Amino acid sequence: MAKQLHARAWLLLLLGWISIIHANAQGYLKADGKKIVNGQGEEVILRGMGLGGWMLQEGYMLRTGDVAGQQHVIRAKIQELIGPEKTADFYSAWLSNHTRKVDIDSMAAWGFNSVRLAMHYNLYTLPVEQEPVKGQNTWLEQGFAMTDSLLAWCKANNMYLILDLHAAPGGQGNDLNISDRDPNLPSLWESEENQQKTVALWRKLAERYADEPWLGAYDIINEPNWGFTDPADKNGCNEKQNEPLRKLMVDITKAIREVDQKHIIIIEGNCWGNNYSGVLPTWDNNMVLSFHKYWNYNNQEAIQGWLEHRDKYNVPIWLGETGENSNVWFTQAISLVERNGIGWCWWPLKKMGFNNPLEVKVDPGYQKILDFWKGKGPKPEAAEAYQALMQQAENTKLENCLYHKGVVDAMFRQVQTTETKPFNSNAVTAGTTLHAVDYDLGRNGYAYFDKDTANYYISTGGGRTPWNKGHVYRNDGVDIEDGPDGYYVSSFEEGEWLQYTLTVPKKGNYHLRLWVAADHKNGKVAVLPNGTETPKAIAVPNTGGTENWQAVHIENVPLMQGKNVLRVRAVSGEFNLRSIQFEKGGKAVKRKSGLKSGK
C-alpha cells in the first residue's frame, strides 16, 4: 500500500512537471511577419473576451447611460444616496464579485483562449491632481494585485492575458464614457503630466510582467478619439497626421522596451482605434495593429483596408474589440476574420443586457434607484439603497447571472457548422408543453428563420436597427418578450418559422394545441413535422389582445419514435406564440378560450 501511495505521489508530481513544461513550451506570443505565433513558431488565432465593466464601469452596462455615463459620475450619484463609506463598500464588493476564477474557468471551457483586461489607471496610480508631490507617481497595490490574480487564473487555463489601458490618465477621447473622462480637467492630450504618468504606468506594468509567458500583449491605449488639428472633428476620424498619438505610443514603447523585450505591443489608431493616418509605419519589430469593428457588414470589403495594412507593413492585425450585436452578426463576423487569419476579442463578458454570454440580473431595489435617477419614482432611503446596491454587486457573480448559451454557441459551434441542436432536452409525451422560445440552437435559416437579423447601421447609414424587439432571453432575430405568464415569441410574421428537435418515445399521431395571441384576424399558422412542405394552415383568431392567449388545434400530426424535427411556421399575418402542447390518441380535447390559461 505504501509503495502504491509512493508511486501515485510520483505520478502526480510528474504530471505537474509535464503541465509546467507544456505551459513554458508555448512560450511568449510574438509577431512573426503577418502572423502571431507562440514560442514554438505555431500560429495562434486569439479568441478572446474583454472584461468590460469590472475595473471600469460604463453607464450603458449599468443602465445609467441617460443620467450618468462615466464611472466617476455614477459613483458620485451613488455617494449622494448612501454616503462615501458605504459607496466604498459597494465598489469593493463590485470589484471582488464581478470577475473571479470561475469566470475565467468558464471562458476556457466555452472555447476562449485569451482575455483582454479593460484597466482603469486609477486602480494602479493616483490621478495627477491628487499626487502629494507634483510630477511624482504614487503606486496603488490594488490594481496590480487584481491583475496578478487574473493572470494566475489565465495561466491555470493556458489562456493569454492582454492588458488594455481602457481609461488612461486624463482620458484619451471625447467619447467620455469609455475612459471615464472628466471634461472639466485636462485630458491625456492636454496635459504633459498625464502623458508622463501613462508612460510610467506602462513601464511599471512591463517591469512587473516581463517574465510572464501567459501575459500575451500590452494594448497600450484603447480607442483614442480626439481631434488634434480640427476641434470640430471631435473623435479624430478625419485626422491626417495624428502626431501626438504616434509620439505618445512611441514613448510608451521605448519605456516598455527598457524593461521588457519579449512581449507584443498592440497599437490602436485614432477614431476609436481605426484611423492610422500618420501613425504607420510601425516602429517596433514585435507589434500588432488592432482595429475595432461594430455594426457594419461582415463582408470582405469591411476588412479589406486592414488586410492591405497587414500586407503593406508586414505586421499582424487583430480585431481587438467587437460585439454588442446579434448572434447572426457574431457568427458572421467571426467567420469573416478567421478565414482571413485574424484573431478577435469580444466585448463584454457580462453586463445588464442580453447580447453577451452572461447577463447581470437587475435587482428590484436597484431598479427603484434607476427610476429615481430618471425622475420616474421617489428617492429610496439610504439603507434601502445600500442594500439594493450590495445585492446588485452580488448579482455580478457568475452563478447569479443568466447564462446565454446561444451567444456562446453562435461564437464557436455555429462558426463551424450549419447543424442545429436542441436548446433544451425536448422529450415529448402526451401532456408535454414546449415553450415557443426554446427553439433549436443554430443559424438563421436552419434553426429558425426571422426577417430581422442584426444591426448594420454603420453600413446602411440609417439609425440603429434592433434585431429583437424584446431584448430578453435569447439574442437571435426572433422577437421575444416577457409577459405575465413568462417569455413568448412576439411579432411572429408571415414567412418566419421556428424549429424544435424532439425525442418521442413512441410513434403515433399527436394532437397539438398552439397557444397564440393576436389583436387582428388575418394570421395563419402551420406545423411541419420532419420535412413536410405542404402543411394545412390553421387560422389564428383575434384573441382581443397580444397577451390574451387562446389555443388553436392541429390534429393528427405524425411523429416517429426517437428523433423528430418539428417546424412551426407563420403562414400569413402576424401574431404571438407562447407554447405548444402535445396530446396523443383520439381527438384533441377542446377547451374554452380560457384566456391567460394553458401555460
Secondary structure, 3 states (H helix, E strand, C coil): CHHHHHHHHHHHHHHHHHHHHHHHHHCCCEEECCEEECCCCCECCCEEEECCCCCCCCHHHHCCCCCCCCHHHHHHHHHHHHHHHHHHHHHHHHHHHHCCHHHHHHHHHHCCCEEEEEEEHHHCECCHHHCCCCCCCCECHHHHHHHHHHHHHHHHCCCEEEEEEEECCCCCECCHHHHCCCCCCCCHHHCHHHHHHHHHHHHHHHHHHCCCCCEEEEECCCCCECCCCCCCCCCCCCCCCCHHHHHHHHHHHHHHHCCCCCCEEEEEEHHHHCECCCCCCCCCCCEEEEEEECCCCCCHHHHHHHHHHHHHHCCCEEEEEEECCCHHHHHHHHHHHHHCCCEEEEECCEECCCCCCEECCCCHHHHHHHHHHCCCCCCCCHHHHHHHHHHHHHHCCHHHCEECHHHHHHHCHHHHCCCCECCCCCECCCCCEEECCCCCECCECCCEECCCCCCCHHHHCCCCCCCCCCCCCCCCCCCEEEECCEEEEEEEECCCEEEEEEEECCCEEEEEEEEEEECCCCEEEEEEECCCCCCCCEEECCCCEEEEEEEEEEEEEEECCEEEEEEEEEEECEEEEEEEEEEECCCCCCCCCCCCCCC
